[in-house]
Amino acid sequence: MLYSLLYGYFNINLFQYLTFRAGLGFFIAFFLTLFLMP
């Protein structure tokens, strides 16, 4: 029971972390494109 709960919590955290990294990378790329384009 505890292992299942911990595993589900870790999966949610990992998914949120990957989503945050993808969003941050996309925002940085978009900002650089906006900044470099005349």
Backbone as a printed PyTorch tensor [residue, N CA C, xyz], in Angstrom:
tensor([[[  0.8420,  -1.1950,   0.0000],
         [  0.0000,   0.0000,   0.0000],
         [  0.8840,   1.2560,   0.0000]],

        [[  1.8040,   1.3140,   0.9360],
         [  2.6810,   2.4740,   1.0270],
         [  3.5650,   2.5770,  -0.2110]],

        [[  4.0410,   1.4200,  -0.6890],
         [  4.8980,   1.4070,  -1.8780],
         [  4.1280,   1.8970,  -3.1090]],

        [[  2.8690,   1.4720,  -3.2130],
         [  2.0430,   1.8870,  -4.3520],
         [  1.7920,   3.3930,  -4.3080]],

        [[  1.5130,   3.9150,  -3.1180],
         [  1.2610,   5.3440,  -2.9620],
         [  2.5150,   6.1410,  -3.3050]],

        [[  3.6610,   5.6790,  -2.8090],
         [  4.9200,   6.3650,  -3.0750],
         [  5.2540,   6.3120,  -4.5630]],

        [[  4.9880,   5.1730,  -5.1940],
         [  5.2780,   5.0130,  -6.6170],
         [  4.4040,   5.9520,  -7.4570]],

        [[  3.1310,   6.0600,  -7.1020],
         [  2.2320,   6.9570,  -7.8220],
         [  2.6470,   8.4100,  -7.6300]],

        [[  3.0540,   8.7750,  -6.4150],
         [  3.4870,  10.1410,  -6.1270],
         [  4.7420,  10.4760,  -6.9230]],

        [[  5.6690,   9.5150,  -7.0130],
         [  6.9050,   9.7280,  -7.7570],
         [  6.6160,   9.8890,  -9.2450]],

        [[  5.6640,   9.1010,  -9.7570],
         [  5.2980,   9.2060, -11.1710],
         [  4.6990,  10.5760, -11.4690]],

        [[  3.8530,  11.0790, -10.5810],
         [  3.2410,  12.3940, -10.7720],
         [  4.3210,  13.4760, -10.7360]],

        [[  5.2450,  13.3670,  -9.7750],
         [  6.3040,  14.3560,  -9.6710],
         [  7.2000,  14.3250, -10.9040]],

        [[  7.5090,  13.1230, -11.3870],
         [  8.3630,  12.9840, -12.5600],
         [  7.6720,  13.5810, -13.7830]],

        [[  6.3710,  13.3400, -13.9180],
         [  5.6150,  13.8820, -15.0510],
         [  5.5780,  15.4100, -14.9860]],

        [[  5.3570,  15.9540, -13.7870],
         [  5.3270,  17.4050, -13.6290],
         [  6.6960,  18.0060, -13.9200]],

        [[  7.7660,  17.3040, -13.5160],
         [  9.1210,  17.7940, -13.7480],
         [  9.4280,  17.8250, -15.2390]],

        [[  9.0440,  16.7460, -15.9540],
         [  9.2920,  16.6900, -17.3970],
         [  8.4690,  17.7520, -18.1260]],

        [[  7.2310,  17.9550, -17.6860],
         [  6.3860,  18.9730, -18.3050],
         [  6.9680,  20.3600, -18.0700]],

        [[  7.4860,  20.5910, -16.8500],
         [  8.0890,  21.8810, -16.5230],
         [  9.3320,  22.1250, -17.3640]],

        [[ 10.1580,  21.0850, -17.5220],
         [ 11.3710,  21.2180, -18.3290],
         [ 11.0160,  21.4820, -19.7920]],

        [[ 10.0030,  20.7890, -20.3100],
         [  9.6000,  20.9810, -21.7060],
         [  9.0500,  22.4010, -21.9100]],

        [[  8.2360,  22.8560, -20.9810],
         [  7.6800,  24.2020, -21.0750],
         [  8.7630,  25.2610, -20.9680]],

        [[  9.7120,  25.0610, -20.0570],
         [ 10.7960,  26.0200, -19.8860],
         [ 11.6600,  26.0690, -21.1410]],

        [[ 11.9730,  24.9060, -21.6940],
         [ 12.7860,  24.8470, -22.9110],
         [ 12.0730,  25.5240, -24.0790]],

        [[ 10.7740,  25.2830, -24.1880],
         [ 10.0010,  25.9060, -25.2620],
         [  9.9610,  27.4250, -25.0870]],

        [[  9.7990,  27.8910, -23.8500],
         [  9.7490,  29.3280, -23.5880],
         [ 11.0840,  29.9870, -23.9120]],

        [[ 12.1890,  29.3290, -23.5300],
         [ 13.5200,  29.8770, -23.8110],
         [ 13.7560,  29.9260, -25.3230]],

        [[ 13.3870,  28.8490, -26.0210],
         [ 13.5670,  28.8190, -27.4770],
         [ 12.7090,  29.8990, -28.1430]],

        [[ 11.4870,  30.0620, -27.6870],
         [ 10.5990,  31.0820, -28.2440],
         [ 11.1470,  32.4830, -27.9760]],

        [[ 11.6570,  32.7120, -26.7730],
         [ 12.2090,  34.0200, -26.4200],
         [ 13.4500,  34.3270, -27.2540]],

        [[ 14.3180,  33.3220, -27.4310],
         [ 15.5230,  33.5250, -28.2380],
         [ 15.1590,  33.8000, -29.6940]],

        [[ 14.1700,  33.0730, -30.2080],
         [ 13.7370,  33.3020, -31.5900],
         [ 13.1660,  34.7120, -31.7340]],

        [[ 12.3660,  35.1280, -30.7670],
         [ 11.7740,  36.4580, -30.8050],
         [ 12.8590,  37.5310, -30.6930]],

        [[ 13.8860,  37.2550, -29.9030],
         [ 14.9530,  38.2250, -29.6690],
         [ 15.9070,  38.3110, -30.8610]],

        [[ 16.1780,  37.1620, -31.4950],
         [ 17.1310,  37.1410, -32.6070],
         [ 16.4990,  37.5780, -33.9220]],

        [[ 15.1890,  37.3790, -34.0610],
         [ 14.5330,  37.7950, -35.3010],
         [ 14.3660,  39.3140, -35.3150]],

        [[ 14.6590,  39.9540, -36.4340],
         [ 14.5510,  41.4200, -36.5100],
         [ 13.0960,  41.8970, -36.6350]]])
